Amino acid sequence: MIWRFTGSRVHSEGAERRAQCGVALSFWLLVPYVAADSVLGRAKHRLAAQLGSAATTGEGTQSLLCAASAVAVLLGLAVNAALGWWWLDACAGLAVAAAAIKEGRDVRRGHDCC
């Protein structure tokens, strides 16, 4: 995006289109990360149950919250594009942040997560 808004590209429709394609590509590259984070989060939860480790459970929950955050961004952008609900992305982010606060408190107190 810095490239997009430097030099003669500031008012260039061609540069805007190339920047859009780059941003779209970055979203598609995010998909494997979200999928892997989700799988790792579940695997950490299974391992935590075997080990009896609340810390490992919390780490698994962190992975799942990262995946949820990425999904929330993608869905928020899609809904914004379709319906113009620009505020949905921020609301989803606040919901993920609230979940992170709750899980952090639970792990700190030694309670089971999720």
Secondary structure, DSSP 8 states (H G I E B T S, - for coil): -TTTTSGGGGG-HHHHHHHHHHHHHHHHHHHHHHHHHHHHHHHHHHHHHHHT-HHHHHHHHHHHHHHHHHHHHHHHHHHHHHH--TTHHHHHHHHHHHHHHHHHHHHHHT----
